[in-house]
Amino acid sequence: MRPGELNEIVRARPFVPFRLHVTGGVTYDILNPEFILVGRSLAALLVRRDPNSPIFDLPSWVNLVHITQIEPLEVPTASAPPAPPQT
């Protein structure tokens, strides 16, 4: 993948979370544009093992030639609160 292509996806407004597929079957979910930096040949990713934690576990480096697919992720929408029970 060319860096400009990936950078367009990362900088799109509104940002759409996406799953990055790389060779070997590894995937990375990018839920925030601040979690990825795009370079000329590499992307630096901040990876969290626990998606509910604000603390990152480790950085990962992905060579752009190994990106095989980018898949948009569903954005959770705010749903209406449940109706009160009928009595």
C-alpha positions as CSV (number, residue, x, y, z in Angstrom):
1,M,0.0,0.0,0.0
2,R,1.2,3.5,-0.8
3,P,1.6,5.8,2.2
4,G,-0.6,8.4,0.7
5,E,-3.5,5.9,0.4
6,L,-3.2,4.9,4.1
7,N,-2.8,8.5,5.2
8,E,-6.0,9.5,3.4
9,I,-7.9,6.8,5.4
10,V,-6.3,7.9,8.7
11,R,-7.0,11.6,8.1
12,A,-10.6,11.2,6.7
13,R,-13.2,13.3,8.5
14,P,-15.2,12.0,10.1
15,F,-12.8,9.3,11.0
16,V,-14.0,5.7,10.4
17,P,-12.4,3.0,12.5
18,F,-10.9,0.3,10.5
19,R,-9.2,-3.1,10.6
20,L,-5.8,-3.4,9.1
21,H,-5.0,-6.8,7.6
22,V,-1.4,-7.8,7.0
23,T,0.4,-10.8,5.5
24,G,0.3,-13.8,7.8
25,G,-3.3,-13.2,8.8
26,V,-2.5,-10.7,11.6
27,T,-5.1,-7.8,12.0
28,Y,-5.0,-4.6,13.9
29,D,-8.1,-2.5,14.8
30,I,-7.4,1.2,14.5
31,L,-10.2,2.8,16.6
32,N,-8.7,6.3,16.7
33,P,-6.5,8.2,14.2
34,E,-4.1,9.0,17.0
35,F,-3.2,5.2,17.3
36,I,-1.4,5.2,13.9
37,L,1.4,7.2,12.3
38,V,2.1,6.7,8.6
39,G,5.6,6.8,7.3
40,R,7.1,6.4,3.9
41,S,7.4,2.6,4.2
42,L,6.2,1.8,7.8
43,A,3.2,2.4,9.9
44,A,3.6,2.8,13.7
45,L,0.7,1.4,15.6
46,L,-0.2,1.7,19.3
47,V,-1.7,-1.6,20.4
48,R,-3.8,-2.3,23.4
49,R,-4.5,-5.9,24.6
50,D,-7.5,-4.6,26.5
51,P,-9.7,-2.3,24.4
52,N,-11.2,-0.8,27.5
53,S,-7.9,0.2,29.0
54,P,-6.5,3.7,28.3
55,I,-3.0,2.2,28.6
56,F,-1.1,0.9,25.6
57,D,0.8,-2.3,25.9
58,L,3.2,-2.0,23.0
59,P,4.0,-0.3,19.7
60,S,3.9,-2.3,16.5
61,W,5.6,-1.6,13.2
62,V,4.0,-2.7,10.0
63,N,5.7,-2.5,6.6
64,L,3.3,-0.9,4.2
65,V,4.0,-3.6,1.6
66,H,2.5,-6.2,4.0
67,I,-0.9,-4.5,4.2
68,T,-3.3,-6.7,2.3
69,Q,-6.7,-5.2,3.1
70,I,-8.3,-2.4,5.0
71,E,-11.8,-3.1,6.3
72,P,-14.0,-0.4,7.8
73,L,-15.4,-1.3,11.2
74,E,-18.9,-0.8,12.4
75,V,-19.3,2.4,14.5
76,P,-21.5,1.8,17.5
77,T,-24.5,4.1,17.4
78,A,-26.3,5.4,20.4
79,S,-29.5,3.5,20.9
80,A,-32.6,4.6,22.6
81,P,-32.8,3.6,26.3
82,P,-34.9,0.5,27.0
83,A,-38.6,1.1,27.6
84,P,-39.7,0.9,31.2
85,P,-41.5,-2.3,32.1
86,Q,-45.3,-2.3,31.6
87,T,-47.3,-2.8,34.8
